[in-house]
């Protein structure tokens, strides 16, 4: 497990997150403004909401490995599982609950017509997928789905996190059996849009788990998957968006399974692409990917709320543009004040729970100096201080060497990269 304050992001996965978020955002802008803008009707033809399935594959790819590392560090299953669950609740729950609290306040002030208190309770309890499934299928009893129904996917992920430590203990054969059985059953089941089995689908999550664990084992069969750059990943997302509604006409279950397999291939191929050339648009997608969680939490209610507030005063295209910008600004606000502090707190809590002996980690300067002094055989122990002291000669040479390293080109580049990674935080989840 990495440091509680630093964990490197994978830029390639951030680009995929940005791609997934772009598809989901376009889909929901089209839904909100479907009756106002002709172009919105065009955007609804492909099922761009499959970007959520890409998020699921990425989550499965990363999360089970984190659960396994948490258990390994704690040297106890239940202690490691508790650390993992605590970090997930803080990392995911805190931003979600703040967003739900803001929705409740706006509703009480009369700003979000169509929202129901029960909608917020289901979202806060991470049971939104079970709550909205009958409503999506046509039953009454829910509020406006364009205000809070997007929490269904977050609820599904949190339910998956509850099982992640147990999945991490499975052997390779057991995992293959479970994934193959689930995909086969899912393809044969009737899973119409919005139904119970649609809202409780493990396809993409388990495909991500399998791809992630097989990638870390360096399985030979992964070599048959070609390297997938960002442009090819965009192509496959569009293929999945067109394929999903077509297959849903014949067998909705087969459509969801096919989308999960496609995105599993995309994530595996993207992991193998180590090209140094950054394609056009990659930086913007990476920027969106780093903030995708905050953007996902706030975008739908902000789009709907701003449409209701300004549509009568502005042309539809201007209202859609302003609402999209407002969603991005709200996401940046949430990211800065809640999401990133929750990320840091989650790492610290996980490290504290996993730390069996409670030993303090060495400071940044203490480790290298101690190692160098020990190698020179010049550690001295003072009778009045049990801590080892460095001899003056070794300390002087160490300081001189560290002074030279401060102005070394590689050292400067390394410090710059470290600061960049610290600012960008850890890979989400």
Phi, psi and omega in degrees: 000138183283176180302147179294346181251345183224131175208125186291138173274151173264111184299326181293321176289326176297322177295321177293322176299316178298321177296315179297317181294324178298318179294316180295318180297316178297320179297317183282329172298319178296320179295316183293321184253025184298326182271001186245328187234131181295323180298330179297324177296325178292319181293341180277351181293306172282148181276076182293348175296351176296351173303331176297321179295325176295320174301318181298316180297317180297319178298312178298324180298324187261321198286319182296323177296322178294321177296319179295319179293326178295317178295319181295322181290321181284343182058026177205130183300308186291325177293316178294320178296320178297320178296318179296313181296320179297318180294322179291319180297317180289313185294318183263319186292318185300308178298323180295315182292324176295318177297316179296321176298320178294322177295320178297317180296317178296323179293317180295330179276000177085019184267345182234087179286137180102350177277143178242149180299325179296328176300317182288323179296315179297321179293317182293331180272001182057044175237022187295327180295320178288329180289317186274343184305309178293329179290320175299326182282354175121355181284156177272169174117355179246164179275203180289119182293344180275014177245321185216003184290344181292349176289353180299320182290324177294323177296318179298319179294319179295324175295324176293322179298328178296332181263348188303315179299326179288322177296326182295339181273354182289146172283171184297316181294317180299320179295316179300318180297315181296315181295314180297318180295318181294316180294320179295313179296320180294323179290331183272337180287152171274114183232073180296158183303130175086353180284180183298311182288339173289318183279346180239062186252125181261005189306299186294323180298314181290325175298318177297319177300312182297314180297318181296313182290323177291327177295319180288335174276354182057050181296139184294326185294340178293343180291343179284343178279123182291158174294134185242114175280181184292322179295317179293326176296320177297319178300313182291329175295319178293322176299315179297322180294326178279322184290323185301309179291331179293312179291333180294338177292322181273308182206106184297326179297318179295326178295315179294321179294318180297319179297318179298318180293319179300313182288332172298318176296321181296314181294318179295317179290327178292325179295329182277348181277106182249023181297144183277339184285129180266117182290165180297134179088353184295321182295321179293317178295323178295319178297317178294321181296323179293336182244016188295325182295311179297319180295321179295320183297320191256346194294317186292310179295327179291317177301312182292318181295317180289326176300313180295331185277326190239358185297326181285341181260353185216157175299154183303319181294324178290321178296319179295318179295314181296320180294321178295316177297320178298322178295320179294317179295320177296323178295319178296321177298313179295320181299315184288318188270334187234307191296311182289318173300323177294325178297313180295316180296322180297319179294319181295318180295316180298318179295322180293318180291322181286339185284096185292314186271347182069022181286139179281133179290145179296149180288172185297325182267335186295318184299304181300321182291319179296317181297317181293319180293322179295319180296332179275352179069030186236031174280134178239149180242123178276145183292332183266359181217115182290346180285137180294141180248147179272141175291155184298321182295314180295318180297320180294315179296322180296317180294321179296316179294320178293326176296319178294322182292331180301328183252012174285139184300317180294324180293318178298316179297320180294318180294322178297316179294322179296317178296322179295318180292325179294320180294325184279347175080205183253164179288131179279143155294000000 
